[in-house]
Amino acid sequence: MDVKLDKKPKILVADDDELVCSTVRKILEAFAYDVVTTSGGQELLKRVDRSFDVILIDINMPDMDGFETIEQLNQRELGIPVLVLTGSGSMDDAVRAINLGVHDFLGKPIEDLDIFNVRIKRAVEKRNFVRREHRYKKDLEEDIRLKALQLEEQNKLLRAYSDSLENATVQLMSSLQRAMEEKDHYTAGHTMRVTNYAVMLGTILGLDSHDLVVLRRAAQFHDIGKLVIDLSCIRKNGPLSPQERTLINEHPGVGASIIKPLGFMERERFIIRHHHERIDGGGYPDGLVGDQLDELTKIITVADSYDAMTSSRNYRKNMNVGEAVEELHTCSGSQFDSEIVEVFTDNIHRFTADQFLMTHPYGDEFNHNLAN
């Protein structure tokens, strides 16, 4: 801990000559300094700490000379100015002292006390500057640390708020999705089944947790564009007219427009818009081909088509599992991605888990068809 800057300056003196130590002590005390004397370098190193403002040290001492002592002090990085006090200084000694970072080089005996005091004061001022700088850096570091903690806390709150907002939005969208499905009891459960198919297929394909979240959301809302479709088209008994088919085919683009304001669902928006595209470019609404479609879109395309084939409509009979699998293989490479079709059909038995069949209005028939 730093000492206060307004205290009496504290000076550590090292000289093996007892008379010199006594004389220097009296001079410094006369100038209102607090003085501690030692008989050599080793004793100095034992007693020195950050409370000292200046160190005065003789070069020629028997146990450890001044230069060796200064080297040891430098290693401790105490930041205390060192003044060399010697009666036999040479140019070589002066150069060596400067290279070691010595603050000043004084001769003895001390002849001009005022000049001596001025040079000690300058060393004390340097020490005070070092202390202020050190304290400023510590305060700055502490301020940065506190601001970092505050920022981290704010980020946590923002993330929590963002997650809460996302969850609330997804729940609202799910409610709208259920409202859409209530328009037609034949499509009831379609969204949940497509979601289960897609997530199970994505898991088998080794998608990471983030991609699985995107895949689940996109599957949940892939048909949300049908919210604005005329009920007469959705509930119609029999095939759709060309005009009605054109209207129905607008639902991917409409769904993407509904999702557009939700910035956190940008990837889901792409999938929703393109879940009726084909590998060969014959799909809608944009006629994308092959690599223009990402893996998640290709997964939902297979899952959506498979559920549509195995779900009954009032104007046609549903396919059984074998027929649907055959149709997937027939359209593999043209409508569907071949690798995804292969993985899906190879693992179709894994989609018979009880939790999945509970969501399928034709669960018993599905299970029977699979067994055959």
N, C-alpha and C positions, 0 to 999 in steps of 0.2 A: 504494500500500500504506500502511495506517495506521501511524503511529509508535506506540511504546509509551507508555502513559499515565503511567509513572513517570519519564520523562525530565525534564531541566530545561526548564521552559517557555521557549518561543522567541517573542520579540516583535520585530515589524517596525515601525520608526519612520520616518515621512516628514515632514520639515520643511525648508524652504529656508534656515532660519537655522542655521548651523553650530554656533553657541554653544548654541542650544536642544537640538540633537541631542546634543551632547556632554554637556550637563547631564542630560538625560533618560536617556541611556545609563548614566551613573555611578549615578544613583539606582536604576535598575532592576537593574543589576549588583550593587548593594549588597544588594538583596533576592533575590539568587541567580537572576536571570533571564538567559537567553542573549539578547543584543540585537544586532539588525542595523539600521543606520541608512541612510536614503536621503535625497537632497536634494530630491525632488519626486515627484509622482504618476506620471509616466512611468517613472521608475527603479523605483518601488515595483512597478508592474505587471509590469516585466521580472523582478523578483527574487522576487515572491511565489509561494508554492506551498503545498501542504496541510501542510507540516511546521510552519508557524507556528501559534501558539496565539492570539495577539492582534495586532491592528494599531492603532497610534496614528498619527493623521494630522492634520496642520494643515489648516485650511480655505483660508487665503490663501497660495497658492503660484503662482509665475509661469507655469510651463510647463503645468500642469493643476491646477485647484483641487481642494480636498478633495471637494466634492460630485460633480464629474465622475469623480474617481477611484473614489469609492464606487459610483457607478452602474456603472462598468466591473467592479468587484469583484463586484457583485451578479449580473451576467450570467454570471460564471464559476462561481457557486454553490459556492464553496469552504467555506462554513460557518464562516468565521473571524470572531469578534466584532470589530467595529470601534469604537474609541473616538475621538471627535473631541477634539482638543487645540487650543484657540484662546485668544488673549488678547483678542479683540474680539468675543465672541459676542453675538448679538442674539436676540430672541425669534423672529424670522423664521428665523434660522439654526438655532435649536433645533428648531423645528417641521419645517423641511425635513430636518434630520438624522434626526429620529424617523420621518418618512415614508419615508426611505430605509432604515430598519431598523437604524440605528446603535444599538449596545448601550449606550453611555454618552456623556455630554457633559462634558468636563473643561475647566477654565480654566487658564490659565498667566499668571504663573509658578506653579509648584507650591509651595503654602505648607504644607500639612499632609501630610507624607510618609506617616504611618500610614494616613490616609484614602485617599490615593492608592494605597497598596499593597493596601488592602482592595478597592478597586474593580477593580484589576488582577486580584486573586485571583478575584473573582467572574466576571470575563470568562474567566479560564483555566478555572474550574470549568464554565462554560457550554460552552467548547470541548471539554473532556473528556467532558461529557455528550453533546454532538453526536457525538463520536468513538465513544463506547460505543453510542449509538443506531445509528449507521451500521454499526458492526461487528455489532451484534445483528441488524440487518436483513439484512446480507450472510450471516451464519451461518444465519439463518432461511431465506433464499432458497436457500442451498446445501442446507440440510436438506430443504427442499421439493423441490428438484431431484433429490436423491438418492432421496428416497422415491418421487418420480414415476417415476424410472428403475427402482426396485425393483418398483413396481406394474406398470409396463409389462412388465418381464421376467416377473413372475408371471402377468400376463394372457396373455403369449405361451405360457407353459407350460400355462396352463389351456386356451387355445385348442387347443394341440397335443394335450393330453390329450383334450379334447372331440372333436376331429376324429378322433383315434385310436379313441376309444370309439364314435363314430358309425360309422366304417368297419368296426370289428369287429362292431358290431351288424348293419349292413347285410349283411356277409359271412355272419354266422350266419343271418340271415333268408333270404338267397339259398340257403343250404344247405337250409333247411327247405322253401323253394319247390321246389327240385329234387327233394327227397324226395317232395313232394306230387305232382309231375308223373310220378314213376316209378310211381305207382299206376295210371296209365292211359297206354299208349303212344300212344293217339290224341291226347292233349293235349300230348305231348312237344313242346317248342319253342314252344308257344302264348304263354307269358309273354314269351319273347325277341322273338317276332314282334310282339306287341302293343306292347312297349316300343319297338321300332324304328319301327313305324308312328307311335306317339304322339310320339316325340321328333322324327322327321322332319317330322311335321305341325306340331308346336309351333315348330320352326325356321322353317318356311315362313311361319307366322303371325306371326313376329317376337317370340317370347317372349324375355325376358332370361335370362341364364345361371342366375340363382337359380330362376326358374320352371321352367326346363328340368331342373334337378336335382330339384325337387319332382315334376315330371311323370314323370321316369325312375323315381324310387323308387316312386311310386304305381303305375305300370304294372308294375314288377317284382313288386309284392306285392299286386296287385289281387285275386288269387284265393287268397291265403294262407289264407283262412277255410275252404277245402276240405280243409285238413289234418285237420279233425275230422269230415268227412263220411264216412259208412259207405262202404267200398270197393264194396259191392254196388250202390250208386247210381251211382258213377262208372263202373264197368265194365259196367253192365247193357247187354245186347243188346236194343235196342228202346227205344221211348219210355218216359219215366218215368210212374209212376202219380201221381195227385194228391198222395198222401202223400209220395212220393219227391220230387216237384217242390217241395213245401213245405219239405222238408228241405234240398234244394239251394239254395233261395232264401234260406236263412238265412246262406249263406256271406259276403255282404257285411258283415252286422252282426257275425258272428263274427270276420272279418278285422279290422274296426275295433277290436274288443275286444282282439285280440292286439297291435295296434299302440299301443293307448292308453297303456301305461306309458312309451312312448318319446316324451318331451316334445318332442324336436326334429323329430318327424314328425307334428305336429298337422294341418298342411294335407294331408299324405298320407292321414292317417286319415279326413278328410272325404271325399276322393276315393274311397278304398277302400270306404267305407260306401255311397256313392251312385253307383257306376259302373253300376248297373242301373236307375237312375231314368230317367224319360221327360220330355220337354219338356211333354207334356200332363198330367203328374201321374199317369199310369197305371203307373208303375214301382214298384219296391220298394227298400228296406224302408219308406221314410217318405213316399212319394207326393209328393216335391218337384216343383215346376213351374218352368219358364222361368228367371227371374232368380235363383231360389233355388239354382240350380246354377252353380258357377263355370266359367270357360272351360276349365280343366284337366280337370275332370270330364267336360265335354261332349266334349273331345278323346278321352279314353280310352274313352268310351261308343261313339264311332264306330269307333275302332281295334279295340276288343274285339269288337264286333258283326261288323265286316268280316272279321276273322280267323276267327271262329266260322263265318261263312257259307262261307268259301273253304277250310275245313279239313274233311277227311272224318271221318265217324263210322261206327261199325260198324252203326248202325241207319239211316243215310241217306247219300246221295251229296252231296258238296260242290258248291256253286255255282261256275261259272266267274266270271272277273272281271266280264264284262259283266252277268251276272245279279245279282251282288252289288252292282254299281254301281246297277243299276236298282232293286234293293230299297232301297238307301240313299235314293235320290231319292223312292221311293214313301212311305217313312216320314219324310222330311224335314219338319220343322215339327210333327210329332206325337211321334215317338220321339226323333228326332235334331235337333240345332241346324242350321238350314238353311244358315247361312254356313259352318259347319265341314264339312258334307257337300259343299258346293260346292267349297271349297278342296281337300278330300281327293280328290274324284273328278277335279278338273281336273289334279291333280298325281300321279295314280296311277302314271303312267309313271316317276316319280322314285323309286318304291319297288322298282325292279328292279335296284338295285345289287348287284354280286356278293356283297358282304359280307352283304347281307340275304338273298339267295336261298340262301346256304349254311346259313341257320338254318331254312329251310322244308323240311319233309319231302317236299313235293310241288313242289319248285322247278321241275322241268322242265315239269310240267303247268301250273303257274302262269304260266310264261313263254309256253307255247304258247297258253293261254287269253287272255293279254294281247295277244298278236300277232293273235289273231282277234277 
